[in-house]
Amino acid sequence: MWKWETDRQAKGVIVVVHDMLEHHEYYTQLISQLRNSGYHVVSGDLPGHGQTTRMNKGHISDFSQYTDRVREWHEVARAYRLPTFLLGQGLGGLIVIEALRQNLVGADGIILLNPMLSFKQSFINRKNTIRTSIRTTSDTTRFDPGIHFSQFTEDPGFLDQYDNDELLVRKVSYHWYRTVINQMKATTEFMEDFPDVPVLAMLSRGNEIIEPLLSAKYIKQMRTRELSLHMLDNIQHSVFQRDDTDVPYYHLERFLNAQLFRIGLIG
């Protein structure tokens, strides 16, 4: 786990939860933007990802490993005694939703970036093939999930980083796959259990990994009195892994300012 503190008068703290297969270093640009906007940032690598461990790379025994890790980061963020927000990209979005739904963490607002609530039909077809071909193998057996990093972003700089990154997860275990799929189903079936926390959701219209319209339908089932949902054009799955982030960052900063105004910290 790492902390990045703003050099300005701190307005709040943001816990950043990364996506599947990647790690926290892909959010350096976003972290810099948030610090420049007056926010401390807390983040790290999820279990089985990045620098956490090489032995269990691409594998977890239970989804609670993810929510417990985010709870740890959240406790560090809360120690600042400032408004606290959680931001989750893809798998990170699913983890944030589930952690709040289980009342493991609290927040003054959450930001969901293409949260993993429904896979694209093309992946569902592959999922069925995977289920048939590996149902008799060990839970720890690794396989290629069929998700290409070019589906995360078209940005040349990030694509080059993917090609040369030994910390990326390129194969996942059958148990990881089954655990995440089951969690997606469980979470979307009980979206009404989500607490009344302000939500900003940004979904990429041309997403090749998740189904944005179905995910939007699930998000609208949340019992929050404040929901801002934006469908983004010309942006792939990883919302902030690109050079031009003006539009999504505008939505993000506007949402954060609105919550600080609601709390009474800005006029």
TORKOL-4160 file (C-alpha; in steps of 0.2 Angstrom, whole numbers, padded with zeros to 4 digits, m for minus):
267
<pt num="1" X="0000" Y="0000" Z="0000"/>
<pt num="2" X="0006" Y="0018" Z="m0004"/>
<pt num="3" X="0001" Y="0035" Z="0000"/>
<pt num="4" X="0003" Y="0051" Z="m0011"/>
<pt num="5" X="0000" Y="0067" Z="m0002"/>
<pt num="6" X="m0005" Y="0083" Z="m0010"/>
<pt num="7" X="0006" Y="0098" Z="m0009"/>
<pt num="8" X="m0009" Y="0109" Z="m0007"/>
<pt num="9" X="m0022" Y="0112" Z="0006"/>
<pt num="10" X="m0030" Y="0095" Z="0007"/>
<pt num="11" X="m0048" Y="0094" Z="0003"/>
<pt num="12" X="m0051" Y="0075" Z="0004"/>
<pt num="13" X="m0043" Y="0058" Z="0002"/>
<pt num="14" X="m0046" Y="0046" Z="m0013"/>
<pt num="15" X="m0044" Y="0027" Z="m0012"/>
<pt num="16" X="m0040" Y="0021" Z="m0030"/>
<pt num="17" X="m0044" Y="0002" Z="m0033"/>
<pt num="18" X="m0036" Y="m0004" Z="m0050"/>
<pt num="19" X="m0043" Y="m0016" Z="m0062"/>
<pt num="20" X="m0040" Y="m0035" Z="m0066"/>
<pt num="21" X="m0024" Y="m0041" Z="m0073"/>
<pt num="22" X="m0015" Y="m0024" Z="m0070"/>
<pt num="23" X="m0008" Y="m0015" Z="m0054"/>
<pt num="24" X="m0008" Y="0002" Z="m0046"/>
<pt num="25" X="0006" Y="0010" Z="m0057"/>
<pt num="26" X="m0006" Y="0012" Z="m0071"/>
<pt num="27" X="m0014" Y="0026" Z="m0061"/>
<pt num="28" X="0001" Y="0037" Z="m0059"/>
<pt num="29" X="m0006" Y="0050" Z="m0071"/>
<pt num="30" X="m0023" Y="0050" Z="m0062"/>
<pt num="31" X="m0014" Y="0051" Z="m0045"/>
<pt num="32" X="m0004" Y="0066" Z="m0051"/>
<pt num="33" X="m0020" Y="0075" Z="m0057"/>
<pt num="34" X="m0029" Y="0071" Z="m0040"/>
<pt num="35" X="m0014" Y="0078" Z="m0030"/>
<pt num="36" X="m0014" Y="0094" Z="m0040"/>
<pt num="37" X="m0033" Y="0096" Z="m0037"/>
<pt num="38" X="m0030" Y="0095" Z="m0018"/>
<pt num="39" X="m0032" Y="0076" Z="m0014"/>
<pt num="40" X="m0022" Y="0064" Z="m0004"/>
<pt num="41" X="m0022" Y="0047" Z="m0013"/>
<pt num="42" X="m0021" Y="0029" Z="m0006"/>
<pt num="43" X="m0019" Y="0014" Z="m0017"/>
<pt num="44" X="m0009" Y="m0002" Z="m0019"/>
<pt num="45" X="m0010" Y="m0019" Z="m0028"/>
<pt num="46" X="m0024" Y="m0031" Z="m0025"/>
<pt num="47" X="m0020" Y="m0049" Z="m0020"/>
<pt num="48" X="m0013" Y="m0059" Z="m0034"/>
<pt num="49" X="m0008" Y="m0043" Z="m0044"/>
<pt num="50" X="0007" Y="m0032" Z="m0046"/>
<pt num="51" X="0020" Y="m0033" Z="m0032"/>
<pt num="52" X="0009" Y="m0043" Z="m0019"/>
<pt num="53" X="0015" Y="m0060" Z="m0023"/>
<pt num="54" X="0022" Y="m0070" Z="m0037"/>
<pt num="55" X="0017" Y="m0087" Z="m0030"/>
<pt num="56" X="m0002" Y="m0083" Z="m0031"/>
<pt num="57" X="m0001" Y="m0072" Z="m0046"/>
<pt num="58" X="m0018" Y="m0072" Z="m0055"/>
<pt num="59" X="m0026" Y="m0082" Z="m0040"/>
<pt num="60" X="m0037" Y="m0079" Z="m0025"/>
<pt num="61" X="m0045" Y="m0091" Z="m0013"/>
<pt num="62" X="m0060" Y="m0080" Z="m0009"/>
<pt num="63" X="m0067" Y="m0063" Z="m0015"/>
<pt num="64" X="m0066" Y="m0056" Z="0003"/>
<pt num="65" X="m0047" Y="m0055" Z="0000"/>
<pt num="66" X="m0051" Y="m0041" Z="m0011"/>
<pt num="67" X="m0064" Y="m0032" Z="0000"/>
<pt num="68" X="m0052" Y="m0034" Z="0015"/>
<pt num="69" X="m0038" Y="m0026" Z="0006"/>
<pt num="70" X="m0048" Y="m0011" Z="0001"/>
<pt num="71" X="m0054" Y="m0010" Z="0019"/>
<pt num="72" X="m0036" Y="m0009" Z="0024"/>
<pt num="73" X="m0033" Y="0005" Z="0012"/>
<pt num="74" X="m0049" Y="0014" Z="0018"/>
<pt num="75" X="m0044" Y="0014" Z="0036"/>
<pt num="76" X="m0027" Y="0022" Z="0031"/>
<pt num="77" X="m0037" Y="0035" Z="0021"/>
<pt num="78" X="m0049" Y="0038" Z="0036"/>
<pt num="79" X="m0035" Y="0042" Z="0047"/>
<pt num="80" X="m0033" Y="0059" Z="0038"/>
<pt num="81" X="m0050" Y="0064" Z="0045"/>
<pt num="82" X="m0055" Y="0071" Z="0028"/>
<pt num="83" X="m0069" Y="0067" Z="0016"/>
<pt num="84" X="m0065" Y="0050" Z="0009"/>
<pt num="85" X="m0070" Y="0044" Z="m0008"/>
<pt num="86" X="m0067" Y="0027" Z="m0017"/>
<pt num="87" X="m0063" Y="0025" Z="m0035"/>
<pt num="88" X="m0064" Y="0009" Z="m0044"/>
<pt num="89" X="m0059" Y="0004" Z="m0062"/>
<pt num="90" X="m0067" Y="m0012" Z="m0069"/>
<pt num="91" X="m0064" Y="m0026" Z="m0056"/>
<pt num="92" X="m0060" Y="m0012" Z="m0044"/>
<pt num="93" X="m0077" Y="m0005" Z="m0046"/>
<pt num="94" X="m0085" Y="m0022" Z="m0042"/>
<pt num="95" X="m0074" Y="m0023" Z="m0026"/>
<pt num="96" X="m0079" Y="m0005" Z="m0021"/>
<pt num="97" X="m0098" Y="m0009" Z="m0023"/>
<pt num="98" X="m0097" Y="m0025" Z="m0014"/>
<pt num="99" X="m0087" Y="m0017" Z="0001"/>
<pt num="100" X="m0100" Y="m0004" Z="0003"/>
<pt num="101" X="m0114" Y="m0016" Z="0001"/>
<pt num="102" X="m0107" Y="m0026" Z="0015"/>
<pt num="103" X="m0104" Y="m0011" Z="0026"/>
<pt num="104" X="m0086" Y="m0015" Z="0027"/>
<pt num="105" X="m0081" Y="0003" Z="0022"/>
<pt num="106" X="m0090" Y="0020" Z="0022"/>
<pt num="107" X="m0087" Y="0034" Z="0010"/>
<pt num="108" X="m0093" Y="0052" Z="0006"/>
<pt num="109" X="m0095" Y="0047" Z="m0012"/>
<pt num="110" X="m0088" Y="0033" Z="m0025"/>
<pt num="111" X="m0083" Y="0034" Z="m0043"/>
<pt num="112" X="m0086" Y="0019" Z="m0054"/>
<pt num="113" X="m0076" Y="0017" Z="m0070"/>
<pt num="114" X="m0083" Y="0004" Z="m0081"/>
<pt num="115" X="m0087" Y="m0007" Z="m0066"/>
<pt num="116" X="m0086" Y="m0026" Z="m0069"/>
<pt num="117" X="m0105" Y="m0030" Z="m0068"/>
<pt num="118" X="m0108" Y="m0038" Z="m0085"/>
<pt num="119" X="m0096" Y="m0045" Z="m0098"/>
<pt num="120" X="m0098" Y="m0042" Z="m0116"/>
<pt num="121" X="m0107" Y="m0056" Z="m0126"/>
<pt num="122" X="m0091" Y="m0061" Z="m0135"/>
<pt num="123" X="m0082" Y="m0064" Z="m0118"/>
<pt num="124" X="m0098" Y="m0074" Z="m0112"/>
<pt num="125" X="m0096" Y="m0085" Z="m0127"/>
<pt num="126" X="m0078" Y="m0088" Z="m0122"/>
<pt num="127" X="m0083" Y="m0090" Z="m0104"/>
<pt num="128" X="m0094" Y="m0105" Z="m0109"/>
<pt num="129" X="m0080" Y="m0113" Z="m0118"/>
<pt num="130" X="m0068" Y="m0110" Z="m0104"/>
<pt num="131" X="m0081" Y="m0118" Z="m0092"/>
<pt num="132" X="m0082" Y="m0134" Z="m0103"/>
<pt num="133" X="m0063" Y="m0136" Z="m0106"/>
<pt num="134" X="m0057" Y="m0133" Z="m0088"/>
<pt num="135" X="m0071" Y="m0139" Z="m0077"/>
<pt num="136" X="m0061" Y="m0155" Z="m0072"/>
<pt num="137" X="m0044" Y="m0146" Z="m0069"/>
<pt num="138" X="m0037" Y="m0140" Z="m0053"/>
<pt num="139" X="m0043" Y="m0124" Z="m0045"/>
<pt num="140" X="m0026" Y="m0117" Z="m0046"/>
<pt num="141" X="m0023" Y="m0121" Z="m0065"/>
<pt num="142" X="m0020" Y="m0105" Z="m0075"/>
<pt num="143" X="m0027" Y="m0101" Z="m0092"/>
<pt num="144" X="m0028" Y="m0086" Z="m0103"/>
<pt num="145" X="m0045" Y="m0077" Z="m0100"/>
<pt num="146" X="m0045" Y="m0070" Z="m0118"/>
<pt num="147" X="m0045" Y="m0052" Z="m0113"/>
<pt num="148" X="m0032" Y="m0042" Z="m0122"/>
<pt num="149" X="m0023" Y="m0027" Z="m0116"/>
<pt num="150" X="m0027" Y="m0018" Z="m0132"/>
<pt num="151" X="m0045" Y="m0018" Z="m0126"/>
<pt num="152" X="m0040" Y="m0008" Z="m0111"/>
<pt num="153" X="m0034" Y="0007" Z="m0121"/>
<pt num="154" X="m0027" Y="0011" Z="m0138"/>
<pt num="155" X="m0015" Y="0024" Z="m0131"/>
<pt num="156" X="0003" Y="0019" Z="m0138"/>
<pt num="157" X="0012" Y="0024" Z="m0122"/>
<pt num="158" X="0001" Y="0012" Z="m0111"/>
<pt num="159" X="0002" Y="m0002" Z="m0124"/>
<pt num="160" X="0021" Y="m0001" Z="m0124"/>
<pt num="161" X="0020" Y="m0002" Z="m0105"/>
<pt num="162" X="0009" Y="m0017" Z="m0106"/>
<pt num="163" X="0022" Y="m0026" Z="m0118"/>
<pt num="164" X="0036" Y="m0023" Z="m0106"/>
<pt num="165" X="0028" Y="m0026" Z="m0089"/>
<pt num="166" X="0032" Y="m0042" Z="m0080"/>
<pt num="167" X="0020" Y="m0038" Z="m0066"/>
<pt num="168" X="0005" Y="m0040" Z="m0077"/>
<pt num="169" X="m0007" Y="m0055" Z="m0074"/>
<pt num="170" X="m0008" Y="m0064" Z="m0091"/>
<pt num="171" X="m0016" Y="m0080" Z="m0085"/>
<pt num="172" X="m0028" Y="m0082" Z="m0071"/>
<pt num="173" X="m0033" Y="m0098" Z="m0061"/>
<pt num="174" X="m0050" Y="m0107" Z="m0064"/>
<pt num="175" X="m0054" Y="m0102" Z="m0046"/>
<pt num="176" X="m0051" Y="m0084" Z="m0049"/>
<pt num="177" X="m0062" Y="m0084" Z="m0064"/>
<pt num="178" X="m0076" Y="m0094" Z="m0055"/>
<pt num="179" X="m0075" Y="m0083" Z="m0040"/>
<pt num="180" X="m0076" Y="m0066" Z="m0049"/>
<pt num="181" X="m0090" Y="m0073" Z="m0060"/>
<pt num="182" X="m0100" Y="m0078" Z="m0045"/>
<pt num="183" X="m0097" Y="m0062" Z="m0036"/>
<pt num="184" X="m0103" Y="m0052" Z="m0051"/>
<pt num="185" X="m0119" Y="m0062" Z="m0051"/>
<pt num="186" X="m0122" Y="m0060" Z="m0032"/>
<pt num="187" X="m0118" Y="m0041" Z="m0032"/>
<pt num="188" X="m0130" Y="m0037" Z="m0047"/>
<pt num="189" X="m0144" Y="m0047" Z="m0039"/>
<pt num="190" X="m0143" Y="m0037" Z="m0023"/>
<pt num="191" X="m0139" Y="m0019" Z="m0029"/>
<pt num="192" X="m0154" Y="m0013" Z="m0019"/>
<pt num="193" X="m0144" Y="m0017" Z="m0003"/>
<pt num="194" X="m0131" Y="m0003" Z="m0008"/>
<pt num="195" X="m0131" Y="0011" Z="0005"/>
<pt num="196" X="m0136" Y="0029" Z="0001"/>
<pt num="197" X="m0119" Y="0035" Z="m0005"/>
<pt num="198" X="m0117" Y="0047" Z="m0019"/>
<pt num="199" X="m0111" Y="0038" Z="m0035"/>
<pt num="200" X="m0102" Y="0044" Z="m0051"/>
<pt num="201" X="m0102" Y="0031" Z="m0064"/>
<pt num="202" X="m0093" Y="0033" Z="m0081"/>
<pt num="203" X="m0096" Y="0019" Z="m0094"/>
<pt num="204" X="m0087" Y="0018" Z="m0111"/>
<pt num="205" X="m0100" Y="0016" Z="m0125"/>
<pt num="206" X="m0088" Y="0006" Z="m0136"/>
<pt num="207" X="m0082" Y="m0005" Z="m0122"/>
<pt num="208" X="m0075" Y="m0022" Z="m0128"/>
<pt num="209" X="m0074" Y="m0030" Z="m0111"/>
<pt num="210" X="m0090" Y="m0026" Z="m0101"/>
<pt num="211" X="m0108" Y="m0022" Z="m0108"/>
<pt num="212" X="m0110" Y="m0004" Z="m0104"/>
<pt num="213" X="m0129" Y="m0003" Z="m0106"/>
<pt num="214" X="m0133" Y="m0018" Z="m0095"/>
<pt num="215" X="m0120" Y="m0011" Z="m0082"/>
<pt num="216" X="m0129" Y="0005" Z="m0082"/>
<pt num="217" X="m0145" Y="m0004" Z="m0079"/>
<pt num="218" X="m0138" Y="m0012" Z="m0063"/>
<pt num="219" X="m0131" Y="0004" Z="m0057"/>
<pt num="220" X="m0148" Y="0013" Z="m0058"/>
<pt num="221" X="m0154" Y="0000" Z="m0046"/>
<pt num="222" X="m0143" Y="0007" Z="m0032"/>
<pt num="223" X="m0153" Y="0015" Z="m0018"/>
<pt num="224" X="m0144" Y="0031" Z="m0019"/>
<pt num="225" X="m0152" Y="0048" Z="m0019"/>
<pt num="226" X="m0137" Y="0055" Z="m0030"/>
<pt num="227" X="m0132" Y="0046" Z="m0045"/>
<pt num="228" X="m0122" Y="0054" Z="m0060"/>
<pt num="229" X="m0120" Y="0042" Z="m0074"/>
<pt num="230" X="m0111" Y="0047" Z="m0090"/>
<pt num="231" X="m0109" Y="0037" Z="m0106"/>
<pt num="232" X="m0092" Y="0041" Z="m0114"/>
<pt num="233" X="m0088" Y="0041" Z="m0132"/>
<pt num="234" X="m0071" Y="0037" Z="m0140"/>
<pt num="235" X="m0064" Y="0030" Z="m0123"/>
<pt num="236" X="m0060" Y="0012" Z="m0121"/>
<pt num="237" X="m0062" Y="0002" Z="m0105"/>
<pt num="238" X="m0048" Y="0010" Z="m0095"/>
<pt num="239" X="m0055" Y="0027" Z="m0093"/>
<pt num="240" X="m0039" Y="0036" Z="m0087"/>
<pt num="241" X="m0026" Y="0026" Z="m0096"/>
<pt num="242" X="m0024" Y="0038" Z="m0111"/>
<pt num="243" X="m0017" Y="0055" Z="m0114"/>
<pt num="244" X="m0033" Y="0065" Z="m0116"/>
<pt num="245" X="m0043" Y="0063" Z="m0100"/>
<pt num="246" X="m0050" Y="0081" Z="m0100"/>
<pt num="247" X="m0068" Y="0075" Z="m0102"/>
<pt num="248" X="m0068" Y="0061" Z="m0088"/>
<pt num="249" X="m0058" Y="0071" Z="m0076"/>
<pt num="250" X="m0070" Y="0086" Z="m0078"/>
<pt num="251" X="m0084" Y="0074" Z="m0073"/>
<pt num="252" X="m0074" Y="0067" Z="m0059"/>
<pt num="253" X="m0069" Y="0084" Z="m0052"/>
<pt num="254" X="m0086" Y="0091" Z="m0054"/>
<pt num="255" X="m0093" Y="0076" Z="m0044"/>
<pt num="256" X="m0080" Y="0078" Z="m0030"/>
<pt num="257" X="m0083" Y="0097" Z="m0029"/>
<pt num="258" X="m0102" Y="0094" Z="m0027"/>
<pt num="259" X="m0099" Y="0082" Z="m0013"/>
<pt num="260" X="m0088" Y="0094" Z="m0004"/>
<pt num="261" X="m0101" Y="0108" Z="m0006"/>
<pt num="262" X="m0114" Y="0096" Z="0001"/>
<pt num="263" X="m0103" Y="0092" Z="0016"/>
<pt num="264" X="m0100" Y="0111" Z="0018"/>
<pt num="265" X="m0082" Y="0112" Z="0015"/>
<pt num="266" X="m0083" Y="0123" Z="0000"/>
<pt num="267" X="m0095" Y="0137" Z="m0004"/>
